[in-house]
Amino acid sequence: MSAPTVTYAFYANQYGGTLDEGGFKAALPHALAYVRNRIWPNRPRDAVRAWRMAVCAACDVDASYGFSGGSGSLASVTTGTVSMSFGGQGGGSWEADMARAVDARLAGTGLLFMGLG
């Protein structure tokens, strides 16, 4: 079974998003991929509205990072003797911001529970 759709109308009217339709469409593939990976192996049909809200929140985060899907996000920077770290490996603050935004929408739904191996 495929995942429920998230439309621009839902994003603008139900979620209250501020991106224009082009921005929403640019961010949507990254948002869907992130949320899909975050809830695996659970299915969005178990909490459709929360899942859609999480995808919308992920769209906003991806848009704030230039619709990058996290690629090119800085993990650290060094200038002379001063060094700053912005997060872990491979996603930097994009990953952390996505996790915060998505998890806040999915908390309590059971979609984040991955069980015991």
C-alpha positions in Angstrom: 0.0 0.0 0.0 1.4 3.4 -0.9 1.7 6.3 1.5 -1.1 8.9 1.7 -0.6 12.0 -0.4 0.3 15.4 1.0 -1.0 18.2 -1.2 -0.2 21.9 -1.3 -3.8 22.6 -0.2 -3.2 20.5 2.9 0.1 22.2 3.6 -1.4 25.7 3.2 -4.8 25.3 4.8 -4.4 22.6 7.4 -0.8 22.8 8.4 -0.6 26.6 7.9 2.6 26.6 5.8 4.0 29.7 4.3 5.9 28.3 1.3 4.5 29.0 -2.2 3.4 26.0 -4.2 6.8 25.8 -6.1 8.7 25.8 -2.9 6.5 23.1 -1.4 6.9 20.9 -4.5 10.7 21.4 -4.3 10.9 20.4 -0.7 8.3 17.5 -0.8 10.6 14.7 -2.1 13.2 15.3 0.6 10.5 15.6 3.3 8.8 12.4 2.2 12.1 10.5 2.1 13.1 11.7 5.6 9.7 10.9 7.2 9.6 7.5 5.5 13.0 6.6 6.9 12.1 8.0 10.3 9.0 5.9 10.8 10.2 2.7 9.1 8.9 -0.1 9.5 5.7 1.5 10.6 3.0 2.6 8.1 1.6 6.1 7.8 -2.0 4.8 7.6 -1.8 4.2 11.4 -1.8 8.0 12.0 -2.4 9.7 8.6 -3.0 13.3 9.9 0.1 13.3 12.1 2.2 11.8 9.2 1.0 14.5 6.9 1.8 17.2 9.5 5.3 15.7 9.9 5.9 15.8 6.1 4.8 19.5 6.1 7.1 20.3 9.0 9.9 18.6 7.1 9.1 20.7 4.0 9.6 23.8 6.0 13.0 22.6 7.4 14.2 21.6 4.0 13.2 24.9 2.5 15.2 26.7 5.3 18.2 24.8 4.1 17.8 25.8 0.5 15.8 22.7 -0.6 19.1 20.7 -0.3 18.0 17.5 1.3 20.8 18.0 3.8 23.5 17.8 1.2 26.2 20.4 1.7 25.2 21.1 5.3 28.1 22.2 7.3 29.2 19.8 10.1 32.0 22.0 11.3 34.1 25.0 10.4 37.6 26.1 11.4 39.1 29.6 11.0 42.6 29.9 12.4 42.5 28.5 15.9 38.8 28.7 16.3 36.6 25.7 15.5 32.9 25.2 15.7 30.9 22.0 15.3 27.3 22.1 14.1 26.2 18.5 14.8 27.1 15.0 14.0 28.4 13.4 10.8 26.7 13.4 7.5 23.9 15.8 8.0 24.9 18.4 10.4 22.2 20.7 11.7 19.8 19.8 8.8 19.5 16.3 10.3 19.0 17.6 13.8 16.4 20.2 12.7 14.5 17.6 10.7 14.4 15.2 13.6 13.1 17.8 16.0 10.4 19.0 13.6 9.2 15.6 12.5 9.4 13.9 15.9 7.3 16.7 17.4 4.5 15.9 15.0 4.8 12.2 15.4 5.2 11.9 19.2 2.6 9.8 20.8 1.3 8.3 17.5 3.3 5.1 17.7 4.9 5.8 14.3 8.3 6.4 15.8 8.4 3.1 17.6 10.6 0.7 15.9 10.2 -2.2 18.3 12.8 -4.4 19.8 15.1 -6.4 17.6 
